[in-house]
Amino acid sequence: MSPSLHTRVTEDVGRSIVDGAVPAGSVLLAEEIERRQGVSRSVIREAVRVLGSMGLVESVKRVGIRVLPAARWNAYDPTIIRWRLLGPGKGDQLRSLTELRSAVEPLAAELAARHAAAEVAAELMHVAGLMRSAGQSGDLSQFLELDIRFHQLVLHGSGNEMFAKLDEPVAAVLSGRTDLGLMPDHPHQNTLQLHADVAEAIRAGRPGDARAAMELIMRRTYAEVQPTWTNKYDYIDEASH
């Protein structure tokens, strides 16, 4: 079975569900997908297995493939996050993940300052320095890789295994934000400095300072992506004051 065929079917069916083109409660038939996609039944079975693991569908004997409501989806699955960011739900996806990050990452930084191993703190310092260089040169591809690594280190360094499990959703939303053109060509100097401040506070074991610096990073992030959704949600951008 060709992985590319399996991926194509999974993408096509999965995105049609996430985008709302195929609403919850709909029943898909394997033979119809097979005919439309021009693939074998084994490819369909594997695609359905993957979509089922995401909570998008379930196979019902003698009925077909039932599309499940959004409440059943694995909201933390990075593929679902990517699909939502590529479709009409991008604003809601950015809002929910940015709010989650705003709640979790400042505390994660505080905990990392208490619990992170010395080698984690040293890597954070190194990554923050590389981020400054990449940001100043406008190398957004390298900056994205470093930004993902930085926030993963903080989440894992917190010593909280549930925070650590947020590393893939955070990576997905950081990548999506870059793909959607929501990152400036040259990250703000203040943002670069704040990442360095977080790293230094964690290295020096200053929990309050680590939390405060990460809070400012998240406030700036929120302000930068907020235009992608409605003004229903108010937020004070203290980072700009």
ROTI-997578 format. One line per field, with one value per atom (N, C-alpha, C): residue in three letters; z, x negated, y. Coordinates in steps of 0.001 Angstrom, whole numbers, plus 500000, padded with zeros to 6 digits. Layout:
// ROTI-997578
aa = c(Ala | ...) $
c3 = c(Z | ...) $
c1 = c(X | ...) $
c2 = c(Y | ...) $
END
This chain:
// ROTI-997578
aa = c(Met | Met | Met | Ser | Ser | Ser | Pro | Pro | Pro | Ser | Ser | Ser | Leu | Leu | Leu | His | His | His | Thr | Thr | Thr | Arg | Arg | Arg | Val | Val | Val | Thr | Thr | Thr | Glu | Glu | Glu | Asp | Asp | Asp | Val | Val | Val | Gly | Gly | Gly | Arg | Arg | Arg | Ser | Ser | Ser | Ile | Ile | Ile | Val | Val | Val | Asp | Asp | Asp | Gly | Gly | Gly | Ala | Ala | Ala | Val | Val | Val | Pro | Pro | Pro | Ala | Ala | Ala | Gly | Gly | Gly | Ser | Ser | Ser | Val | Val | Val | Leu | Leu | Leu | Leu | Leu | Leu | Ala | Ala | Ala | Glu | Glu | Glu | Glu | Glu | Glu | Ile | Ile | Ile | Glu | Glu | Glu | Arg | Arg | Arg | Arg | Arg | Arg | Gln | Gln | Gln | Gly | Gly | Gly | Val | Val | Val | Ser | Ser | Ser | Arg | Arg | Arg | Ser | Ser | Ser | Val | Val | Val | Ile | Ile | Ile | Arg | Arg | Arg | Glu | Glu | Glu | Ala | Ala | Ala | Val | Val | Val | Arg | Arg | Arg | Val | Val | Val | Leu | Leu | Leu | Gly | Gly | Gly | Ser | Ser | Ser | Met | Met | Met | Gly | Gly | Gly | Leu | Leu | Leu | Val | Val | Val | Glu | Glu | Glu | Ser | Ser | Ser | Val | Val | Val | Lys | Lys | Lys | Arg | Arg | Arg | Val | Val | Val | Gly | Gly | Gly | Ile | Ile | Ile | Arg | Arg | Arg | Val | Val | Val | Leu | Leu | Leu | Pro | Pro | Pro | Ala | Ala | Ala | Ala | Ala | Ala | Arg | Arg | Arg | Trp | Trp | Trp | Asn | Asn | Asn | Ala | Ala | Ala | Tyr | Tyr | Tyr | Asp | Asp | Asp | Pro | Pro | Pro | Thr | Thr | Thr | Ile | Ile | Ile | Ile | Ile | Ile | Arg | Arg | Arg | Trp | Trp | Trp | Arg | Arg | Arg | Leu | Leu | Leu | Leu | Leu | Leu | Gly | Gly | Gly | Pro | Pro | Pro | Gly | Gly | Gly | Lys | Lys | Lys | Gly | Gly | Gly | Asp | Asp | Asp | Gln | Gln | Gln | Leu | Leu | Leu | Arg | Arg | Arg | Ser | Ser | Ser | Leu | Leu | Leu | Thr | Thr | Thr | Glu | Glu | Glu | Leu | Leu | Leu | Arg | Arg | Arg | Ser | Ser | Ser | Ala | Ala | Ala | Val | Val | Val | Glu | Glu | Glu | Pro | Pro | Pro | Leu | Leu | Leu | Ala | Ala | Ala | Ala | Ala | Ala | Glu | Glu | Glu | Leu | Leu | Leu | Ala | Ala | Ala | Ala | Ala | Ala | Arg | Arg | Arg | His | His | His | Ala | Ala | Ala | Ala | Ala | Ala | Ala | Ala | Ala | Glu | Glu | Glu | Val | Val | Val | Ala | Ala | Ala | Ala | Ala | Ala | Glu | Glu | Glu | Leu | Leu | Leu | Met | Met | Met | His | His | His | Val | Val | Val | Ala | Ala | Ala | Gly | Gly | Gly | Leu | Leu | Leu | Met | Met | Met | Arg | Arg | Arg | Ser | Ser | Ser | Ala | Ala | Ala | Gly | Gly | Gly | Gln | Gln | Gln | Ser | Ser | Ser | Gly | Gly | Gly | Asp | Asp | Asp | Leu | Leu | Leu | Ser | Ser | Ser | Gln | Gln | Gln | Phe | Phe | Phe | Leu | Leu | Leu | Glu | Glu | Glu | Leu | Leu | Leu | Asp | Asp | Asp | Ile | Ile | Ile | Arg | Arg | Arg | Phe | Phe | Phe | His | His | His | Gln | Gln | Gln | Leu | Leu | Leu | Val | Val | Val | Leu | Leu | Leu | His | His | His | Gly | Gly | Gly | Ser | Ser | Ser | Gly | Gly | Gly | Asn | Asn | Asn | Glu | Glu | Glu | Met | Met | Met | Phe | Phe | Phe | Ala | Ala | Ala | Lys | Lys | Lys | Leu | Leu | Leu | Asp | Asp | Asp | Glu | Glu | Glu | Pro | Pro | Pro | Val | Val | Val | Ala | Ala | Ala | Ala | Ala | Ala | Val | Val | Val | Leu | Leu | Leu | Ser | Ser | Ser | Gly | Gly | Gly | Arg | Arg | Arg | Thr | Thr | Thr | Asp | Asp | Asp | Leu | Leu | Leu | Gly | Gly | Gly | Leu | Leu | Leu | Met | Met | Met | Pro | Pro | Pro | Asp | Asp | Asp | His | His | His | Pro | Pro | Pro | His | His | His | Gln | Gln | Gln | Asn | Asn | Asn | Thr | Thr | Thr | Leu | Leu | Leu | Gln | Gln | Gln | Leu | Leu | Leu | His | His | His | Ala | Ala | Ala | Asp | Asp | Asp | Val | Val | Val | Ala | Ala | Ala | Glu | Glu | Glu | Ala | Ala | Ala | Ile | Ile | Ile | Arg | Arg | Arg | Ala | Ala | Ala | Gly | Gly | Gly | Arg | Arg | Arg | Pro | Pro | Pro | Gly | Gly | Gly | Asp | Asp | Asp | Ala | Ala | Ala | Arg | Arg | Arg | Ala | Ala | Ala | Ala | Ala | Ala | Met | Met | Met | Glu | Glu | Glu | Leu | Leu | Leu | Ile | Ile | Ile | Met | Met | Met | Arg | Arg | Arg | Arg | Arg | Arg | Thr | Thr | Thr | Tyr | Tyr | Tyr | Ala | Ala | Ala | Glu | Glu | Glu | Val | Val | Val | Gln | Gln | Gln | Pro | Pro | Pro | Thr | Thr | Thr | Trp | Trp | Trp | Thr | Thr | Thr | Asn | Asn | Asn | Lys | Lys | Lys | Tyr | Tyr | Tyr | Asp | Asp | Asp | Tyr | Tyr | Tyr | Ile | Ile | Ile | Asp | Asp | Asp | Glu | Glu | Glu | Ala | Ala | Ala | Ser | Ser | Ser | His | His | His) $
c3 = c(500000 | 500000 | 500000 | 499061 | 498951 | 500073 | 500850 | 501902 | 501340 | 500107 | 499525 | 499245 | 498830 | 498600 | 499911 | 500922 | 502244 | 502761 | 502605 | 503076 | 502319 | 501010 | 500189 | 500603 | 500809 | 501206 | 502601 | 503502 | 504867 | 504858 | 504100 | 503996 | 503404 | 502320 | 501621 | 502497 | 503069 | 503895 | 505201 | 505821 | 507091 | 506982 | 505967 | 505815 | 505485 | 504721 | 504395 | 505653 | 506621 | 507890 | 508746 | 508900 | 509749 | 509203 | 507876 | 507266 | 507307 | 507644 | 507713 | 506430 | 505393 | 504128 | 504287 | 505163 | 505518 | 506991 | 507275 | 508667 | 509553 | 510845 | 511834 | 511602 | 511774 | 511566 | 510178 | 509238 | 507885 | 507917 | 506969 | 506837 | 505506 | 505560 | 504370 | 504081 | 502812 | 502413 | 501799 | 502251 | 501778 | 500265 | 499684 | 498239 | 497475 | 498051 | 497395 | 497455 | 498615 | 498738 | 497806 | 497758 | 496892 | 495433 | 495008 | 493628 | 493350 | 494271 | 494071 | 494091 | 494978 | 495133 | 494177 | 493658 | 492768 | 493476 | 494678 | 495474 | 495917 | 496483 | 496920 | 498268 | 498595 | 499875 | 501058 | 500874 | 501966 | 502291 | 501277 | 501508 | 502297 | 501936 | 502646 | 504110 | 504336 | 505717 | 506564 | 505997 | 506761 | 507018 | 506021 | 506207 | 507291 | 507281 | 508286 | 509669 | 509733 | 511020 | 511594 | 510749 | 511200 | 511605 | 510785 | 511102 | 512369 | 512581 | 513802 | 515031 | 514900 | 516029 | 516404 | 515452 | 515713 | 516291 | 516286 | 516780 | 515748 | 514471 | 513424 | 512932 | 512924 | 512400 | 513265 | 513071 | 513651 | 512643 | 512583 | 511690 | 512403 | 511746 | 512321 | 511433 | 512022 | 511262 | 510574 | 509297 | 508439 | 508217 | 508616 | 508366 | 507481 | 507943 | 507192 | 508114 | 507606 | 508357 | 508818 | 510092 | 510624 | 511032 | 510609 | 510959 | 512354 | 513224 | 514612 | 514821 | 515842 | 516127 | 516649 | 516537 | 516933 | 518387 | 519220 | 520639 | 520832 | 519824 | 519915 | 519338 | 518646 | 518021 | 519077 | 518734 | 519591 | 519297 | 520103 | 519833 | 519882 | 520480 | 520598 | 519489 | 518596 | 517504 | 516551 | 516318 | 515479 | 514045 | 513532 | 512170 | 512114 | 513096 | 513147 | 513293 | 514127 | 514292 | 512954 | 512222 | 510917 | 509950 | 509913 | 509013 | 509373 | 510658 | 511062 | 510685 | 510822 | 510468 | 508965 | 508174 | 506718 | 506210 | 507094 | 506659 | 507321 | 507222 | 507769 | 509287 | 509955 | 511413 | 511968 | 511097 | 511567 | 512711 | 512663 | 513729 | 515072 | 515088 | 516336 | 516845 | 515912 | 516329 | 516927 | 516288 | 516820 | 518185 | 518320 | 519599 | 520713 | 520474 | 521542 | 521951 | 520978 | 521321 | 521956 | 521507 | 522103 | 523533 | 523778 | 525152 | 526033 | 525480 | 526228 | 526566 | 525555 | 525795 | 526828 | 526764 | 527704 | 529137 | 529297 | 530634 | 531142 | 530227 | 530639 | 530633 | 529584 | 529418 | 530470 | 530955 | 532048 | 533288 | 533633 | 534775 | 534468 | 533226 | 532846 | 533010 | 532629 | 532779 | 534253 | 535086 | 536532 | 537095 | 536695 | 537195 | 536670 | 535415 | 534857 | 535646 | 536111 | 536917 | 538245 | 538670 | 539913 | 539676 | 538540 | 538368 | 537207 | 536230 | 535017 | 535338 | 534689 | 534848 | 534267 | 534726 | 534281 | 532776 | 532203 | 530759 | 529954 | 530501 | 529839 | 529870 | 531023 | 531149 | 530221 | 530104 | 529217 | 527764 | 527387 | 526003 | 525726 | 526699 | 526530 | 526256 | 526997 | 526784 | 525373 | 524937 | 523600 | 522521 | 522678 | 521682 | 521623 | 522774 | 522798 | 522027 | 522173 | 521423 | 519927 | 519525 | 518103 | 517558 | 518375 | 517948 | 517653 | 518479 | 518245 | 516893 | 516605 | 515336 | 514142 | 514245 | 513142 | 512946 | 514051 | 513962 | 513338 | 513740 | 513207 | 511734 | 511288 | 509880 | 509003 | 509623 | 508870 | 508360 | 508947 | 508549 | 509305 | 508743 | 509450 | 509572 | 508606 | 508674 | 509867 | 510018 | 511158 | 512458 | 512415 | 513621 | 514109 | 513177 | 513551 | 514247 | 513690 | 514299 | 515717 | 515868 | 517179 | 518163 | 517669 | 518521 | 519042 | 518150 | 518566 | 519628 | 519382 | 520339 | 521682 | 521664 | 522900 | 523763 | 523153 | 523937 | 524359 | 523553 | 523975 | 525197 | 525200 | 526338 | 527615 | 527501 | 528678 | 529185 | 528275 | 528679 | 529334 | 528735 | 529305 | 530578 | 530592 | 531756 | 532978 | 532784 | 533917 | 534880 | 534384 | 535220 | 535327 | 534582 | 534583 | 533301 | 533447 | 532261 | 531396 | 531977 | 531176 | 530373 | 530943 | 530179 | 529025 | 529292 | 528263 | 527056 | 527288 | 526197 | 525274 | 525655 | 524798 | 523764 | 523731 | 522828 | 521358 | 520971 | 519567 | 519173 | 519973 | 519624 | 519525 | 520425 | 520358 | 519090 | 518743 | 517497 | 516294 | 516319 | 515192 | 515027 | 516130 | 516004 | 515648 | 516117 | 515724 | 514228 | 513733 | 512303 | 511495 | 511965 | 511248 | 511204 | 512291 | 512328 | 511298 | 511156 | 510158 | 508749 | 508527 | 507203 | 506779 | 507739 | 507441 | 507288 | 507402 | 507251 | 508429 | 509619 | 510810 | 511666 | 511100 | 511782 | 511037 | 511752 | 511073 | 510420 | 509350 | 508668 | 509618 | 510528 | 511554 | 512910 | 513723 | 515031 | 515838 | 516632 | 517426 | 518346 | 518464 | 519362 | 520787 | 521159 | 522505 | 522716 | 521687 | 521773 | 521909 | 521117 | 521198 | 522583 | 523124 | 524448 | 525517 | 525365 | 526355 | 526382 | 525209 | 525202 | 525945 | 525725 | 526451 | 527953 | 528318 | 529731 | 530383 | 529646 | 530171 | 530418 | 529412 | 529531 | 530699 | 530847 | 531923 | 533282 | 533400 | 534676 | 535050 | 534065 | 534346 | 534754 | 534035 | 534366 | 535778 | 536147 | 537446 | 538567 | 538230 | 539262 | 539825 | 538958 | 539387 | 538836 | 539547 | 539047 | 538688 | 539550 | 539299 | 538026 | 537814 | 536613 | 535356 | 535453 | 534302 | 533911 | 534909 | 534635 | 534034 | 534590 | 534107 | 532666 | 532323 | 530960 | 529972 | 530354 | 529457 | 529313 | 530371 | 530298 | 529267 | 529235 | 528255 | 526833 | 526666 | 525347 | 524870 | 525752 | 525360 | 525107 | 525838 | 525592 | 524212 | 523854 | 522521 | 521451 | 521668 | 520711 | 520522 | 521624 | 521548 | 520724 | 520996 | 520273 | 518780 | 518412 | 517003 | 516223 | 516873 | 516146 | 516357 | 517282 | 517584 | 516362 | 515397 | 514225 | 513421 | 513635 | 512874 | 513377 | 514514 | 514979 | 515336 | 515851 | 516104 | 517295 | 517470 | 518596 | 519838 | 519806 | 520938 | 522207 | 522032 | 523189 | 523380 | 524488 | 524773 | 525511 | 525243 | 525890 | 526014 | 527119 | 527339 | 526924 | 525901 | 525423 | 526230 | 527438 | 528309 | 527757 | 526859 | 526319 | 525468 | 524963 | 524093 | 524873 | 526176 | 526999 | 527585) $
c1 = c(499159 | 500000 | 499122 | 499382 | 498559 | 498878 | 497848 | 498097 | 498674 | 498291 | 498784 | 500280 | 500770 | 502203 | 502963 | 502447 | 503082 | 503131 | 502030 | 501972 | 502966 | 503044 | 503954 | 505405 | 505791 | 507170 | 507447 | 506524 | 506690 | 506843 | 505995 | 506062 | 507393 | 507800 | 509014 | 510250 | 510394 | 511568 | 511498 | 510310 | 510160 | 510431 | 509885 | 510103 | 511553 | 512210 | 513619 | 514486 | 514088 | 514814 | 514505 | 513225 | 512810 | 513329 | 513365 | 513850 | 515363 | 516051 | 517502 | 518205 | 517451 | 518074 | 518858 | 518365 | 519082 | 519471 | 520726 | 521122 | 521210 | 521188 | 521330 | 522639 | 522588 | 523764 | 523849 | 523064 | 523047 | 522479 | 522917 | 522401 | 521678 | 520402 | 519597 | 519527 | 519560 | 519469 | 518106 | 517475 | 516129 | 516090 | 517132 | 517120 | 517201 | 517904 | 517980 | 516640 | 515966 | 514638 | 513663 | 513768 | 512892 | 513056 | 514305 | 514574 | 514110 | 514403 | 514050 | 512540 | 511855 | 510414 | 509602 | 510224 | 509503 | 508424 | 508734 | 507757 | 508374 | 507544 | 508010 | 508716 | 509441 | 510146 | 509173 | 507992 | 507015 | 506545 | 506435 | 506068 | 507163 | 508413 | 509548 | 509560 | 509331 | 509331 | 508268 | 507075 | 506001 | 506331 | 506897 | 507274 | 508344 | 509315 | 510383 | 509814 | 508849 | 508211 | 507553 | 506827 | 506149 | 507165 | 508186 | 509211 | 509970 | 510148 | 510799 | 509960 | 508634 | 507742 | 507773 | 508157 | 508272 | 509641 | 510553 | 511892 | 512805 | 512422 | 513235 | 514343 | 514104 | 515094 | 515117 | 516171 | 516232 | 516907 | 516440 | 517037 | 518195 | 519336 | 520531 | 520931 | 520964 | 521265 | 522620 | 522648 | 523827 | 524398 | 523643 | 524083 | 523079 | 521854 | 520820 | 519872 | 519289 | 518315 | 519020 | 519301 | 520065 | 519131 | 519478 | 518707 | 519122 | 518151 | 518422 | 518428 | 519127 | 519153 | 517810 | 517591 | 516314 | 515962 | 516969 | 516720 | 515987 | 516035 | 515364 | 513948 | 513603 | 512281 | 511191 | 510005 | 508838 | 508297 | 508714 | 508383 | 506891 | 506111 | 504673 | 503886 | 504581 | 503887 | 503290 | 501978 | 501348 | 501864 | 502323 | 502864 | 504201 | 505059 | 506329 | 506066 | 505109 | 504757 | 504328 | 503495 | 503033 | 504192 | 505083 | 506237 | 507124 | 507339 | 508175 | 507525 | 506214 | 505509 | 505541 | 505698 | 505754 | 507163 | 508152 | 509539 | 510264 | 511587 | 512390 | 512340 | 511852 | 511787 | 510484 | 509666 | 508341 | 508391 | 509350 | 509435 | 509750 | 510737 | 511097 | 509954 | 509243 | 508123 | 506998 | 506674 | 505630 | 506031 | 507311 | 507757 | 507642 | 508171 | 508186 | 506779 | 505884 | 504524 | 503739 | 503972 | 503260 | 503722 | 505017 | 505513 | 504939 | 504847 | 504251 | 502800 | 502056 | 500646 | 500503 | 501388 | 501313 | 501535 | 502348 | 502618 | 501501 | 500914 | 499982 | 498525 | 498094 | 496653 | 496022 | 496696 | 496070 | 495814 | 496789 | 496588 | 495495 | 495449 | 494401 | 493022 | 492904 | 491624 | 491254 | 492248 | 491996 | 491519 | 492198 | 491818 | 490451 | 490152 | 488841 | 487725 | 487985 | 486972 | 486741 | 487714 | 487574 | 486996 | 487352 | 487095 | 486184 | 485984 | 485252 | 483811 | 483353 | 481966 | 481026 | 479789 | 478818 | 478606 | 478612 | 478390 | 479557 | 480782 | 481946 | 481842 | 481466 | 481305 | 480210 | 479130 | 478033 | 478480 | 479264 | 479746 | 480710 | 481544 | 482446 | 481665 | 480591 | 479761 | 479178 | 478710 | 478118 | 479159 | 480340 | 481397 | 481855 | 481970 | 482381 | 481386 | 480100 | 479092 | 479207 | 479453 | 479624 | 480891 | 481932 | 483175 | 482938 | 482138 | 481846 | 481147 | 480178 | 479437 | 480352 | 481173 | 482073 | 483131 | 483643 | 484657 | 484120 | 482925 | 482331 | 481976 | 481649 | 481294 | 482519 | 483688 | 484908 | 485038 | 484300 | 484378 | 485545 | 486760 | 487954 | 488015 | 487451 | 487453 | 486643 | 485434 | 484605 | 485209 | 485766 | 486360 | 487509 | 488324 | 489444 | 488939 | 487935 | 487390 | 486887 | 486209 | 485660 | 486768 | 487779 | 488893 | 489634 | 489865 | 490504 | 489664 | 488360 | 487474 | 487475 | 487472 | 487451 | 488670 | 489843 | 491061 | 491207 | 490704 | 490701 | 489811 | 488665 | 487752 | 488389 | 489108 | 489768 | 490839 | 491664 | 492739 | 492179 | 491153 | 490554 | 489770 | 489124 | 488339 | 489178 | 490488 | 491376 | 491457 | 491156 | 491276 | 492697 | 493624 | 495025 | 495277 | 495559 | 495688 | 496875 | 497892 | 499049 | 498730 | 497970 | 497506 | 496624 | 495767 | 494848 | 495598 | 496780 | 497568 | 498155 | 498041 | 498529 | 497495 | 496335 | 495278 | 495674 | 496387 | 496781 | 497862 | 498919 | 499873 | 499233 | 498308 | 497634 | 496795 | 496091 | 495313 | 496222 | 497398 | 498327 | 498836 | 499160 | 499702 | 498600 | 497380 | 496275 | 495990 | 496015 | 495803 | 496938 | 498175 | 499325 | 499309 | 498919 | 498856 | 497860 | 496732 | 495734 | 496270 | 496898 | 497438 | 498523 | 499281 | 500362 | 499873 | 498559 | 498013 | 498311 | 498501 | 498822 | 497599 | 496421 | 495173 | 494524 | 494009 | 493296 | 492018 | 491576 | 490348 | 489158 | 489161 | 488116 | 488808 | 488747 | 489390 | 488971 | 489900 | 489629 | 488429 | 487630 | 486473 | 486912 | 488060 | 488568 | 488891 | 489457 | 489778 | 488509 | 487496 | 486225 | 485606 | 485685 | 485122 | 485896 | 487214 | 488027 | 487713 | 487446 | 487044 | 485718 | 484803 | 483532 | 483765 | 484720 | 485029 | 485596 | 486478 | 487026 | 485899 | 485033 | 483930 | 483010 | 482672 | 481776 | 482425 | 483719 | 484414 | 484490 | 484699 | 484723 | 483336 | 482302 | 480930 | 480555 | 480987 | 480619 | 481556 | 482609 | 483536 | 484389 | 484902 | 485771 | 487183 | 488016 | 489337 | 490245 | 490296 | 491170 | 490790 | 489498 | 489029 | 489304 | 489127 | 489388 | 490857 | 491719 | 493160 | 493530 | 493004 | 493353 | 492914 | 491715 | 491219 | 492038 | 492395 | 493208 | 494609 | 495132 | 496443 | 496426 | 495367 | 495259 | 495134 | 494416 | 494328 | 495718 | 496493 | 497811 | 498778 | 498641 | 499508 | 499219 | 497963 | 497631 | 498141 | 497959 | 498450 | 499954 | 500676 | 502133 | 502509 | 501847 | 502166 | 501888 | 500858 | 500483 | 501432 | 502028 | 502910 | 504384 | 504714 | 506115 | 506912 | 506339 | 507136 | 507708 | 507241 | 507766 | 509135 | 509585 | 510925 | 511654 | 512855 | 513667 | 513137 | 513673 | 513279 | 514113 | 514790 | 515641 | 514829 | 513549 | 512714 | 511722 | 511851 | 510972 | 509742 | 508637 | 507381 | 506526 | 505867 | 505010 | 503599 | 503077 | 501728 | 500721 | 500435 | 499522 | 498112 | 497792 | 496445 | 496136 | 497177 | 496939 | 496881 | 497133 | 497126 | 495746) $
c2 = c(498812 | 500000 | 501240 | 502129 | 503330 | 504309 | 504740 | 505735 | 507026 | 507380 | 508618 | 508535 | 507354 | 507173 | 507269 | 506594 | 506636 | 508069 | 508802 | 510183 | 511059 | 510854 | 511669 | 511465 | 510215 | 509937 | 510487 | 510281 | 510796 | 512308 | 512992 | 514454 | 514901 | 514278 | 514698 | 514511 | 513328 | 513058 | 513846 | 513859 | 514560 | 516044 | 516678 | 518125 | 518437 | 517561 | 517818 | 517768 | 516938 | 516872 | 518095 | 518400 | 519518 | 520848 | 520994 | 522235 | 522359 | 521267 | 521308 | 520937 | 520597 | 520199 | 518906 | 518029 | 516798 | 516932 | 517249 | 517539 | 516311 | 516563 | 515492 | 514751 | 513442 | 512615 | 512020 | 512580 | 512034 | 510622 | 509809 | 508443 | 508326 | 507987 | 507781 | 506289 | 505948 | 504551 | 504286 | 503197 | 502879 | 502743 | 502138 | 501932 | 503247 | 504235 | 505542 | 506255 | 506185 | 506797 | 506096 | 504777 | 503988 | 504409 | 504582 | 504968 | 506409 | 507309 | 508718 | 508935 | 508250 | 508447 | 507571 | 506515 | 505619 | 504827 | 504370 | 503615 | 502301 | 501443 | 500131 | 500210 | 499154 | 499110 | 499118 | 498527 | 498522 | 499939 | 500785 | 502188 | 502884 | 502629 | 503224 | 502792 | 501505 | 500999 | 501693 | 501861 | 502514 | 503977 | 504658 | 506060 | 506186 | 505291 | 505317 | 505025 | 504110 | 503818 | 505065 | 505799 | 507016 | 508079 | 508281 | 509280 | 508902 | 507597 | 507141 | 507436 | 507295 | 507582 | 509059 | 509911 | 511351 | 511721 | 510761 | 511037 | 511667 | 511610 | 512231 | 511318 | 510010 | 509060 | 507805 | 507031 | 505702 | 504776 | 503549 | 502557 | 501881 | 501882 | 501264 | 500083 | 498914 | 497705 | 497813 | 497467 | 497463 | 498865 | 499892 | 501277 | 501997 | 502075 | 502770 | 503514 | 504558 | 505356 | 506619 | 506707 | 507835 | 508971 | 510170 | 511369 | 511829 | 512015 | 512373 | 513883 | 514368 | 515815 | 516306 | 517606 | 518201 | 517910 | 517744 | 517447 | 516130 | 515250 | 513956 | 513998 | 515061 | 515139 | 515249 | 514765 | 514976 | 516373 | 517340 | 518740 | 519023 | 518109 | 518318 | 517618 | 516934 | 516245 | 517285 | 517242 | 518269 | 518286 | 517150 | 517132 | 517860 | 517638 | 518370 | 519855 | 520216 | 521621 | 522212 | 521496 | 521994 | 522151 | 521164 | 521256 | 522443 | 522662 | 523806 | 525123 | 525194 | 526423 | 526688 | 525644 | 525792 | 526077 | 525997 | 526128 | 527276 | 527266 | 528365 | 528468 | 527439 | 527470 | 528007 | 528649 | 529060 | 530067 | 531001 | 531990 | 531360 | 530476 | 529797 | 528936 | 528276 | 527432 | 528263 | 529381 | 530257 | 530814 | 531193 | 531741 | 530712 | 529513 | 528520 | 528112 | 527921 | 527518 | 528654 | 529880 | 531009 | 531235 | 531059 | 531166 | 530054 | 528847 | 527740 | 528039 | 528497 | 528823 | 529926 | 530919 | 532043 | 531587 | 530545 | 530031 | 529128 | 528341 | 527295 | 527747 | 528426 | 528649 | 529561 | 530606 | 531367 | 530503 | 529656 | 528754 | 527742 | 527246 | 526293 | 526926 | 528192 | 528883 | 529024 | 529347 | 529457 | 528118 | 527042 | 525725 | 525295 | 525666 | 525324 | 525994 | 527212 | 527902 | 527173 | 526402 | 525640 | 524241 | 523639 | 522211 | 521829 | 522712 | 522310 | 521922 | 520863 | 520435 | 521482 | 521471 | 522473 | 522421 | 521220 | 521117 | 521680 | 521582 | 522176 | 523692 | 524234 | 525681 | 526188 | 525431 | 525835 | 525815 | 524804 | 524753 | 525896 | 526231 | 527367 | 528655 | 528883 | 530052 | 530041 | 528882 | 528747 | 529015 | 528422 | 528591 | 530041 | 530687 | 532098 | 532966 | 532669 | 533405 | 533183 | 531947 | 531639 | 532283 | 532347 | 533000 | 534472 | 535125 | 536535 | 536725 | 535858 | 535966 | 535706 | 534641 | 534299 | 535375 | 535922 | 536965 | 538234 | 538617 | 539838 | 539714 | 538494 | 538289 | 538042 | 537833 | 537600 | 536175 | 535253 | 533846 | 533200 | 533339 | 532877 | 531364 | 530644 | 529189 | 528702 | 529233 | 528844 | 529357 | 530577 | 531137 | 530263 | 529763 | 528898 | 527639 | 526991 | 525777 | 526062 | 527186 | 527542 | 527917 | 528619 | 529028 | 527800 | 526835 | 525581 | 524888 | 524801 | 524133 | 524853 | 526176 | 526965 | 526639 | 526699 | 526485 | 525029 | 524105 | 522701 | 522507 | 523148 | 523030 | 523565 | 524670 | 525230 | 524277 | 523757 | 522852 | 521595 | 521009 | 519808 | 520127 | 521291 | 521674 | 521952 | 522147 | 522428 | 521250 | 520050 | 518871 | 518359 | 518998 | 518576 | 517793 | 516491 | 515642 | 516016 | 516639 | 517042 | 518303 | 519206 | 520362 | 519898 | 518929 | 518439 | 517887 | 517310 | 516739 | 517802 | 519061 | 520139 | 520561 | 519891 | 520335 | 520248 | 519183 | 519057 | 520063 | 520265 | 521323 | 522705 | 523009 | 524301 | 524408 | 523334 | 523335 | 523526 | 522878 | 522989 | 524407 | 525076 | 526427 | 527426 | 527208 | 528085 | 527939 | 526702 | 526478 | 527085 | 526893 | 527435 | 528942 | 529548 | 531012 | 531537 | 530856 | 531251 | 531013 | 529856 | 529535 | 530510 | 531029 | 531960 | 533394 | 533613 | 534954 | 535863 | 535272 | 536058 | 536341 | 536073 | 536426 | 537586 | 538578 | 539662 | 539139 | 539820 | 539399 | 539389 | 540335 | 540391 | 540480 | 539425 | 539463 | 540689 | 541219 | 542408 | 542194 | 543232 | 543169 | 542869 | 543431 | 543185 | 541706 | 541072 | 539643 | 538810 | 539154 | 538429 | 538576 | 539779 | 540011 | 539260 | 539206 | 538498 | 537007 | 536411 | 535007 | 534825 | 535762 | 535708 | 535880 | 536746 | 536975 | 535711 | 535008 | 533755 | 532758 | 532611 | 531648 | 531986 | 533252 | 533670 | 533461 | 533774 | 533592 | 532113 | 531247 | 529805 | 529335 | 529804 | 529403 | 529839 | 531059 | 531611 | 531170 | 530418 | 529960 | 531069 | 531948 | 533052 | 532808 | 532052 | 531665 | 532832 | 533849 | 534992 | 535730 | 535922 | 536625 | 535796 | 534482 | 533613 | 533685 | 533637 | 533704 | 535059 | 536137 | 537474 | 537681 | 537229 | 537396 | 536570 | 535340 | 534512 | 535090 | 535661 | 536308 | 537436 | 538206 | 539288 | 538751 | 537642 | 537010 | 536606 | 536004 | 535522 | 536672 | 537749 | 538903 | 539509 | 539580 | 540095 | 539136 | 537839 | 536852 | 536987 | 537115 | 537252 | 538475 | 539590 | 540826 | 540695 | 539946 | 539807 | 538913 | 537897 | 536983 | 537283 | 538156 | 538448 | 538902 | 539649 | 540052 | 538890 | 537650 | 536517 | 536066 | 536587 | 536258 | 537541 | 537441 | 538619 | 539394 | 540584 | 541430 | 541133 | 539979 | 539609 | 539434 | 539016 | 538731 | 539875 | 540561 | 541689 | 541200 | 541874 | 541490 | 542737 | 542916 | 544063 | 543714 | 544412 | 544118 | 544907 | 544418 | 545138 | 545156 | 544193 | 544145 | 545353 | 546035 | 547178 | 548481 | 548404 | 549625 | 549892) $
END
